[in-house]
Amino acid sequence: MNTSNFSISVKKITQSKLPNIDFSKLAFGHIFSDHMFVCDYKDGKWQNPRIEPYAPFLVAPSMSVFHYGQAVFEGMKAYKDDKGNVFLFRPTENYARMNKSCRRMAIPEFPEELFDQGLKTLVTLDKDWVQPGVGNSLYLRPFVIATSEGVQANPATEYRFMIITSPVQSYYTTKEVKVKIADHYSRAANGGFGFAKAAGNYAGQFYPTALAKEEGFQQIIWTDDATHELLEECGTMNVVFRIGNTLVSPPPTERILDGVTRKSVLAVADKLGIDFQSRPITVTELIEAAENGTLQEIFGCGTAAVISPVTAFNYKGKDYQLPTIEKSYASQIKEILINIQYNKAEDPFGWRVKI
């Protein structure tokens, strides 16, 4: 689709909510900035791209997304440096992955050029919502929902693409992240859509995660549906294990999300000369490494938390404590990623995109 035929209309708010926001007391993803980007798919094409004040909109009870779950999303962030400049981090990766998710969920792909133009226009308009300082950012939530009316079990014919934004601080406030390795529930199955950022993938995690939290764990390390032997993801993040001096991470499959942060961790590790193996890893291998003392680190990686180290894990009722490492690989890699995101260091990879 040639987006040069489009112009994005902008309707600004009359009075900003910004002066009323206490940025020292932000709960992740609960406060939203002044504007949102909206574009509708009708009559076989995306049309009427616009930015308007953030507000509810009316929907029909028969809207398709409520009944058949055609909904996909992305997670991105905008960062502000000490000079007031605003940056995105590897946005083209998110554009491409959004459309990969759309294809799997039978949703029309959204033009990447229009995605880029709409996102940058929106962030520029609400740039004062991007707070400076490491840990502060503007979380960007692009998503698509099926908006056709009717309860027929078919793909919808109408859709809405939106971007909403939310000022956030660090995702996890606790330093003690203990996880449970799943031996019954699974996040995704072969032939399914685990690789897509589809809403249903996350809904299915809530119940087993709630059970794990009742036992005192913050998250679950998911295992495959067939054998519960292959390690897959950590909560809503990709997962990385350090065995000896080697980082091992399950590769993207049809069950595992191809994470932008995971790709970045891999690239940074390579630049640091750290061996990084993108390969399957089993529960048996992990337990053996924990018992013989070669398991050094476990950490999740994703947009919301960047890198979240795990302090202990549990499998079938037995706890395994991770050693405390002063200069961990996780901390070294996280520091480099954060310095790139906040424009505190050179970006040798070309990931930082100035708004």
C-alpha positions as a Python dict, from the first residue, in 0.01 Angstrom:
ca = {
    (1, 'M'): (0, 0, 0),
    (2, 'N'): (133, 346, -93),
    (3, 'T'): (97, 557, 219),
    (4, 'S'): (195, 872, 32),
    (5, 'N'): (-176, 898, -52),
    (6, 'F'): (-254, 940, 316),
    (7, 'S'): (-230, 1239, 542),
    (8, 'I'): (-271, 1189, 914),
    (9, 'S'): (-527, 1427, 1057),
    (10, 'V'): (-454, 1559, 1405),
    (11, 'K'): (-709, 1673, 1661),
    (12, 'K'): (-538, 1804, 1973),
    (13, 'I'): (-673, 1803, 2326),
    (14, 'T'): (-793, 2132, 2469),
    (15, 'Q'): (-618, 2080, 2804),
    (16, 'S'): (-341, 1835, 2885),
    (17, 'K'): (-366, 1590, 3175),
    (18, 'L'): (10, 1611, 3221),
    (19, 'P'): (18, 1867, 3509),
    (20, 'N'): (-199, 1634, 3718),
    (21, 'I'): (28, 1329, 3687),
    (22, 'D'): (251, 1228, 3978),
    (23, 'F'): (538, 1060, 3796),
    (24, 'S'): (684, 932, 4124),
    (25, 'K'): (385, 703, 4178),
    (26, 'L'): (324, 538, 3841),
    (27, 'A'): (170, 191, 3824),
    (28, 'F'): (280, 24, 3501),
    (29, 'G'): (34, 82, 3219),
    (30, 'H'): (-246, 252, 3413),
    (31, 'I'): (-198, 618, 3314),
    (32, 'F'): (-231, 713, 2947),
    (33, 'S'): (-108, 1020, 2767),
    (34, 'D'): (-318, 1281, 2591),
    (35, 'H'): (-352, 1140, 2239),
    (36, 'M'): (-394, 816, 2045),
    (37, 'F'): (-345, 708, 1685),
    (38, 'V'): (-638, 541, 1509),
    (39, 'C'): (-679, 388, 1162),
    (40, 'D'): (-968, 173, 1035),
    (41, 'Y'): (-983, -110, 784),
    (42, 'K'): (-1301, -103, 576),
    (43, 'D'): (-1394, -197, 221),
    (44, 'G'): (-1070, -389, 181),
    (45, 'K'): (-827, -110, 275),
    (46, 'W'): (-680, 83, 566),
    (47, 'Q'): (-817, 437, 573),
    (48, 'N'): (-868, 758, 769),
    (49, 'P'): (-548, 758, 980),
    (50, 'R'): (-584, 1012, 1257),
    (51, 'I'): (-458, 1128, 1593),
    (52, 'E'): (-720, 1234, 1843),
    (53, 'P'): (-756, 1282, 2219),
    (54, 'Y'): (-728, 961, 2420),
    (55, 'A'): (-1085, 860, 2501),
    (56, 'P'): (-1324, 564, 2509),
    (57, 'F'): (-1515, 479, 2194),
    (58, 'L'): (-1849, 305, 2143),
    (59, 'V'): (-1857, -58, 2031),
    (60, 'A'): (-2132, -306, 1951),
    (61, 'P'): (-2183, -611, 2177),
    (62, 'S'): (-2155, -824, 1863),
    (63, 'M'): (-1811, -686, 1770),
    (64, 'S'): (-1606, -977, 1641),
    (65, 'V'): (-1306, -937, 1872),
    (66, 'F'): (-1526, -1016, 2173),
    (67, 'H'): (-1633, -1349, 2028),
    (68, 'Y'): (-1340, -1484, 1826),
    (69, 'G'): (-1040, -1305, 1971),
    (70, 'Q'): (-881, -1151, 1662),
    (71, 'A'): (-647, -918, 1846),
    (72, 'V'): (-271, -865, 1824),
    (73, 'F'): (-41, -607, 1978),
    (74, 'E'): (316, -488, 2016),
    (75, 'G'): (519, -347, 2304),
    (76, 'M'): (764, -62, 2243),
    (77, 'K'): (915, 230, 2432),
    (78, 'A'): (1026, 588, 2374),
    (79, 'Y'): (1321, 720, 2577),
    (80, 'K'): (1442, 1072, 2655),
    (81, 'D'): (1806, 1165, 2701),
    (82, 'D'): (1947, 1435, 2929),
    (83, 'K'): (1921, 1695, 2650),
    (84, 'G'): (1551, 1637, 2592),
    (85, 'N'): (1588, 1432, 2273),
    (86, 'V'): (1344, 1143, 2228),
    (87, 'F'): (1437, 806, 2078),
    (88, 'L'): (1279, 478, 1973),
    (89, 'F'): (1461, 145, 1995),
    (90, 'R'): (1465, -81, 1687),
    (91, 'P'): (1109, 12, 1580),
    (92, 'T'): (1125, -161, 1244),
    (93, 'E'): (1154, -494, 1424),
    (94, 'N'): (818, -426, 1591),
    (95, 'Y'): (655, -318, 1264),
    (96, 'A'): (759, -643, 1099),
    (97, 'R'): (658, -859, 1394),
    (98, 'M'): (317, -693, 1418),
    (99, 'N'): (246, -795, 1060),
    (100, 'K'): (377, -1145, 1123),
    (101, 'S'): (123, -1170, 1406),
    (102, 'C'): (-149, -1026, 1183),
    (103, 'R'): (-88, -1286, 913),
    (104, 'R'): (-123, -1573, 1159),
    (105, 'M'): (-446, -1431, 1301),
    (106, 'A'): (-597, -1364, 954),
    (107, 'I'): (-583, -985, 1008),
    (108, 'P'): (-490, -755, 719),
    (109, 'E'): (-132, -637, 749),
    (110, 'F'): (-79, -273, 840),
    (111, 'P'): (150, -67, 612),
    (112, 'E'): (485, -31, 787),
    (113, 'E'): (544, 318, 643),
    (114, 'L'): (213, 439, 787),
    (115, 'F'): (288, 261, 1118),
    (116, 'D'): (619, 450, 1136),
    (117, 'Q'): (465, 784, 1041),
    (118, 'G'): (174, 748, 1283),
    (119, 'L'): (392, 639, 1574),
    (120, 'K'): (647, 915, 1530),
    (121, 'T'): (376, 1180, 1489),
    (122, 'L'): (203, 1059, 1805),
    (123, 'V'): (521, 1048, 2014),
    (124, 'T'): (625, 1392, 1889),
    (125, 'L'): (288, 1532, 1990),
    (126, 'D'): (310, 1377, 2339),
    (127, 'K'): (688, 1409, 2384),
    (128, 'D'): (647, 1591, 2717),
    (129, 'W'): (506, 1266, 2855),
    (130, 'V'): (846, 1103, 2802),
    (131, 'Q'): (1027, 1168, 3129),
    (132, 'P'): (1409, 1182, 3140),
    (133, 'G'): (1614, 956, 3363),
    (134, 'V'): (1704, 588, 3341),
    (135, 'G'): (1404, 374, 3424),
    (136, 'N'): (1155, 629, 3292),
    (137, 'S'): (1004, 583, 2946),
    (138, 'L'): (687, 613, 2745),
    (139, 'Y'): (543, 268, 2684),
    (140, 'L'): (393, 240, 2335),
    (141, 'R'): (111, -6, 2274),
    (142, 'P'): (16, -55, 1908),
    (143, 'F'): (-268, -306, 1861),
    (144, 'V'): (-529, -427, 1614),
    (145, 'I'): (-878, -553, 1694),
    (146, 'A'): (-1154, -700, 1478),
    (147, 'T'): (-1444, -453, 1471),
    (148, 'S'): (-1699, -620, 1240),
    (149, 'E'): (-2043, -673, 1390),
    (150, 'G'): (-2173, -1030, 1389),
    (151, 'V'): (-2112, -1362, 1559),
    (152, 'Q'): (-2031, -1574, 1255),
    (153, 'A'): (-1718, -1786, 1308),
    (154, 'N'): (-1524, -1619, 1028),
    (155, 'P'): (-1243, -1365, 1004),
    (156, 'A'): (-1376, -1013, 1042),
    (157, 'T'): (-1403, -776, 747),
    (158, 'E'): (-1338, -461, 949),
    (159, 'Y'): (-1053, -381, 1190),
    (160, 'R'): (-914, -96, 1394),
    (161, 'F'): (-541, -27, 1439),
    (162, 'M'): (-455, 194, 1735),
    (163, 'I'): (-153, 319, 1927),
    (164, 'I'): (-191, 430, 2287),
    (165, 'T'): (95, 541, 2511),
    (166, 'S'): (162, 525, 2882),
    (167, 'P'): (438, 683, 3096),
    (168, 'V'): (609, 410, 3297),
    (169, 'Q'): (892, 337, 3533),
    (170, 'S'): (1069, 6, 3598),
    (171, 'Y'): (840, -293, 3538),
    (172, 'Y'): (957, -508, 3830),
    (173, 'T'): (1018, -330, 4161),
    (174, 'T'): (1123, -638, 4358),
    (175, 'K'): (1483, -757, 4339),
    (176, 'E'): (1385, -1111, 4433),
    (177, 'V'): (1236, -1281, 4127),
    (178, 'K'): (1163, -1646, 4198),
    (179, 'V'): (1014, -1863, 3928),
    (180, 'K'): (848, -2201, 3898),
    (181, 'I'): (917, -2436, 3607),
    (182, 'A'): (586, -2552, 3462),
    (183, 'D'): (527, -2928, 3460),
    (184, 'H'): (157, -2924, 3366),
    (185, 'Y'): (48, -2600, 3200),
    (186, 'S'): (193, -2477, 2870),
    (187, 'R'): (200, -2138, 2710),
    (188, 'A'): (169, -2257, 2349),
    (189, 'A'): (146, -2568, 2131),
    (190, 'N'): (293, -2687, 1803),
    (191, 'G'): (92, -2562, 1512),
    (192, 'G'): (-58, -2285, 1724),
    (193, 'F'): (25, -1915, 1742),
    (194, 'G'): (269, -1893, 2031),
    (195, 'F'): (510, -1694, 1812),
    (196, 'A'): (250, -1421, 1759),
    (197, 'K'): (179, -1137, 2000),
    (198, 'A'): (-184, -1238, 2009),
    (199, 'A'): (-399, -1136, 2303),
    (200, 'G'): (-510, -1494, 2369),
    (201, 'N'): (-154, -1609, 2435),
    (202, 'Y'): (-142, -1383, 2739),
    (203, 'A'): (-493, -1458, 2863),
    (204, 'G'): (-403, -1826, 2880),
    (205, 'Q'): (-109, -1751, 3110),
    (206, 'F'): (-302, -1565, 3377),
    (207, 'Y'): (-453, -1863, 3561),
    (208, 'P'): (-138, -2079, 3600),
    (209, 'T'): (63, -1766, 3686),
    (210, 'A'): (-188, -1678, 3957),
    (211, 'L'): (-149, -2029, 4101),
    (212, 'A'): (229, -1988, 4101),
    (213, 'K'): (202, -1651, 4278),
    (214, 'E'): (-7, -1813, 4550),
    (215, 'E'): (294, -2040, 4611),
    (216, 'G'): (528, -1741, 4639),
    (217, 'F'): (668, -1723, 4285),
    (218, 'Q'): (668, -1413, 4064),
    (219, 'Q'): (664, -1594, 3732),
    (220, 'I'): (664, -1927, 3548),
    (221, 'I'): (926, -2070, 3316),
    (222, 'W'): (709, -2238, 3053),
    (223, 'T'): (782, -2579, 2905),
    (224, 'D'): (665, -2741, 2584),
    (225, 'D'): (318, -2892, 2562),
    (226, 'A'): (425, -3240, 2447),
    (227, 'T'): (692, -3341, 2699),
    (228, 'H'): (723, -3053, 2950),
    (229, 'E'): (1096, -3103, 2909),
    (230, 'L'): (1192, -2820, 2673),
    (231, 'L'): (1230, -2480, 2841),
    (232, 'E'): (1063, -2201, 2647),
    (233, 'E'): (983, -1858, 2795),
    (234, 'C'): (988, -1689, 3136),
    (235, 'G'): (650, -1536, 3208),
    (236, 'T'): (590, -1290, 2924),
    (237, 'M'): (960, -1270, 2832),
    (238, 'N'): (1220, -1469, 2647),
    (239, 'V'): (1457, -1649, 2881),
    (240, 'V'): (1836, -1682, 2889),
    (241, 'F'): (2046, -1925, 3096),
    (242, 'R'): (2416, -1892, 3177),
    (243, 'I'): (2586, -2229, 3211),
    (244, 'G'): (2954, -2186, 3286),
    (245, 'N'): (3054, -1891, 3068),
    (246, 'T'): (2801, -1963, 2794),
    (247, 'L'): (2460, -1805, 2749),
    (248, 'V'): (2193, -2041, 2621),
    (249, 'S'): (1848, -1932, 2504),
    (250, 'P'): (1566, -2131, 2341),
    (251, 'P'): (1542, -2019, 1976),
    (252, 'P'): (1227, -1866, 1828),
    (253, 'T'): (988, -2134, 1708),
    (254, 'E'): (618, -2150, 1630),
    (255, 'R'): (573, -2166, 2011),
    (256, 'I'): (826, -1903, 2115),
    (257, 'L'): (815, -1528, 2046),
    (258, 'D'): (1098, -1378, 1843),
    (259, 'G'): (1180, -1110, 2097),
    (260, 'V'): (1342, -781, 1997),
    (261, 'T'): (1520, -757, 2332),
    (262, 'R'): (1643, -1116, 2299),
    (263, 'K'): (1792, -1035, 1959),
    (264, 'S'): (1960, -733, 2113),
    (265, 'V'): (2098, -936, 2405),
    (266, 'L'): (2246, -1183, 2157),
    (267, 'A'): (2414, -906, 1958),
    (268, 'V'): (2555, -734, 2268),
    (269, 'A'): (2684, -1066, 2404),
    (270, 'D'): (2863, -1129, 2076),
    (271, 'K'): (3023, -783, 2089),
    (272, 'L'): (3141, -854, 2446),
    (273, 'G'): (3292, -1185, 2334),
    (274, 'I'): (3043, -1389, 2536),
    (275, 'D'): (2947, -1723, 2384),
    (276, 'F'): (2573, -1723, 2311),
    (277, 'Q'): (2401, -2040, 2195),
    (278, 'S'): (2053, -2011, 2049),
    (279, 'R'): (1944, -2372, 2095),
    (280, 'P'): (1692, -2591, 2276),
    (281, 'I'): (1763, -2652, 2644),
    (282, 'T'): (1591, -2909, 2862),
    (283, 'V'): (1479, -2915, 3223),
    (284, 'T'): (1717, -3208, 3276),
    (285, 'E'): (2015, -3006, 3151),
    (286, 'L'): (1917, -2711, 3372),
    (287, 'I'): (1879, -2924, 3686),
    (288, 'E'): (2212, -3095, 3622),
    (289, 'A'): (2381, -2757, 3581),
    (290, 'A'): (2222, -2632, 3904),
    (291, 'E'): (2333, -2941, 4093),
    (292, 'N'): (2691, -2947, 3963),
    (293, 'G'): (2740, -2573, 4017),
    (294, 'T'): (2774, -2463, 3654),
    (295, 'L'): (2440, -2278, 3640),
    (296, 'Q'): (2539, -1917, 3702),
    (297, 'E'): (2245, -1702, 3587),
    (298, 'I'): (1889, -1705, 3460),
    (299, 'F'): (1726, -1390, 3327),
    (300, 'G'): (1421, -1290, 3133),
    (301, 'C'): (1444, -1028, 2860),
    (302, 'G'): (1168, -819, 2706),
    (303, 'T'): (1060, -464, 2628),
    (304, 'A'): (880, -394, 2956),
    (305, 'A'): (1153, -507, 3196),
    (306, 'V'): (1455, -506, 2957),
    (307, 'I'): (1640, -769, 3163),
    (308, 'S'): (1503, -929, 3479),
    (309, 'P'): (1744, -1159, 3670),
    (310, 'V'): (1602, -1466, 3841),
    (311, 'T'): (1728, -1536, 4193),
    (312, 'A'): (1584, -1887, 4237),
    (313, 'F'): (1369, -2146, 4065),
    (314, 'N'): (1154, -2437, 4172),
    (315, 'Y'): (1089, -2763, 3991),
    (316, 'K'): (849, -3028, 4123),
    (317, 'G'): (866, -2883, 4474),
    (318, 'K'): (1244, -2851, 4498),
    (319, 'D'): (1409, -2509, 4521),
    (320, 'Y'): (1732, -2416, 4345),
    (321, 'Q'): (1908, -2094, 4446),
    (322, 'L'): (2113, -1900, 4192),
    (323, 'P'): (2455, -1772, 4302),
    (324, 'T'): (2507, -1400, 4360),
    (325, 'I'): (2748, -1270, 4097),
    (326, 'E'): (2894, -922, 4132),
    (327, 'K'): (2955, -855, 3761),
    (328, 'S'): (2693, -1077, 3603),
    (329, 'Y'): (2647, -1109, 3229),
    (330, 'A'): (2290, -987, 3276),
    (331, 'S'): (2404, -663, 3442),
    (332, 'Q'): (2676, -600, 3183),
    (333, 'I'): (2440, -650, 2890),
    (334, 'K'): (2160, -450, 3050),
    (335, 'E'): (2391, -156, 3111),
    (336, 'I'): (2493, -148, 2744),
    (337, 'L'): (2132, -172, 2624),
    (338, 'I'): (2016, 104, 2859),
    (339, 'N'): (2304, 332, 2758),
    (340, 'I'): (2203, 290, 2394),
    (341, 'Q'): (1834, 346, 2465),
    (342, 'Y'): (1895, 662, 2670),
    (343, 'N'): (2166, 800, 2440),
    (344, 'K'): (2434, 771, 2707),
    (345, 'A'): (2679, 590, 2480),
    (346, 'E'): (2753, 528, 2114),
    (347, 'D'): (2516, 298, 1928),
    (348, 'P'): (2740, 68, 1721),
    (349, 'F'): (2439, -132, 1603),
    (350, 'G'): (2229, 152, 1461),
    (351, 'W'): (1931, 64, 1683),
    (352, 'R'): (1854, 408, 1823),
    (353, 'V'): (1605, 611, 1617),
    (354, 'K'): (1567, 979, 1698),
    (355, 'I'): (1216, 1125, 1684),
}
